[in-house]
Amino acid sequence: MRTTYFSALFGLLFILVSCEPKMEEFKADPGSADLSKYIALGSGMTAGFADGELYKSMQAFSLGNILATQFSQAGGGSFKQPLMLDDLGFGQRRVLGIATDCQGVSSLAPIAMPGTPNPGNFLPVGAQGPYQNMGVPGSKLLHILAPGLGVLNPYFGRFSSNPTTASIIGDASAQNPTFFSLWSVEDAIWFAKDGGYNVADSLTPVPQFTAYLNNILMAMMANGAKGVLANIPDIMSLPYFTTLPYNSLVLTEQAKVDLLNAAYGPYGLSFSLGANPWVIQDLNSPTGFRQILAGEMLLLTLPQDSLKCGGWGTLKPIPHKYVLDAGEIAATRNAISALNAVIAEAAQSKGLAYADVNLLLKQAEQGITFDAVTLTTRFVSGGLFSLDGLHLNAKGNAIVANLFIDAINARYGANVPRVVINDYPGVAFP
């Protein structure tokens, strides 16, 4: 009886095992793309800029390097980056730490990373090139084309073939690339991140942007290279613009309410107990000031001690360079929409892959889930952005890299492997 039982059991196990579906081995494939010489063009996130600086450990998680690592499994070749020598870069990096404000209150906040940058970070390394990561923080499309940019932009100056004469596009195209990526957001974001205040950072008009893009693509595709373009995210998706509430002037004492109403009442401003809009500079107002409106933005760079102890927003209007007013917001968002249409049309007409980063980050405003982890665009707690509120952290770059890979696979019939999002770090807590 026992023999019959065990024979039946082993027979059942044999049937179950033999019927189990076999997992097909993943086979990476470039499809119709040639990934052997990949060049990454763009601005900060292509380069690995985050937390207000370009630094060595984050360069390993740059968008360009993540893509190159995945491409290496589908015929991709070497990919060299102009690495900083330490994690301080030029010295502007922010980290999370304990900050004590002007009122003596200590809390967790972004602070300057302590230490002294390695002097070698400031020395030219162009002779060690060429470099395949040609992403340059702060570069608009015009800058990619501009000879001698290295004189004005130290990030390009340190690794260009000749700081006084070379251009990004010249150094990139001279390598005869077979594939490229291009993602630059500065033609719209520069204007907004300075509060629309700096005329030199004005929005790039559509005709000029179109001409710059066409010239870049002409140079990169001259020998038949293929590539992927990405668009510009909406400012509503960037915590640099959305973190500070317009009505975070909280009044808890009636005496202070009365004082502000006495001072500003004749000018039509009104205050009450609880949350109130701040007083901001307005160069178009007869008085030169007004209260900020719902929907207008206070920038992440606004000094908090100036609000708490310097009288900004109450006794003194918040300077315009820390504010995006309704007109500037509309101008920026209209420009983003128009420039994105140019990018989409260029990708379509030239047969390039197209990564819709704008849509991805709009979805992330409400939350996107990868590997059972939900990420949002909220500052610090959202898990996507670095401490400057403008550039993604490593995990955010990995998510965008997968978007690029999906677009490449779809356009070129490729099978480039996606990255595992949770293999990449988010915001580092002390």
Secondary structure, 3 states (H helix, E strand, C coil): CHHHHHHHHHHHHHHHHHHCCCCCCCCCECCCCCCCCEEEEECHHHHCEECCEECHHHHCCCHHHHHHHHHHHHCCCCCCCCCCCCCCCCCCCEEEEEEECCCCCEEEEEEECCCCCCHHHHCCCHHHCCCCEEECCCCCHHHHHCCCHHHHCHHHHCCCCCCCCCCHHHHHHCCCCCEEEEECCHHHHHHHHCCCCCHHHCCCCHHHHHHHHHHHHHHHCCCCCEEEEECCCCHHHCHHHHCECCCCEEECCHHHHHHHHHHHHHHCCCCCCEEECCEEECCCCCCCEEECCCCCEECCCCCHHHHHCCCECCCECECHHHEECHHHHHHHHHHHHHHHHHHHHHHHHHCCEEECHHHHHHHHHHCEEECCEEEECCCCCCECECCCCCCECHHHHHHHHHHHHHHHHHHHCCECCCCCHHHCCCCCCC
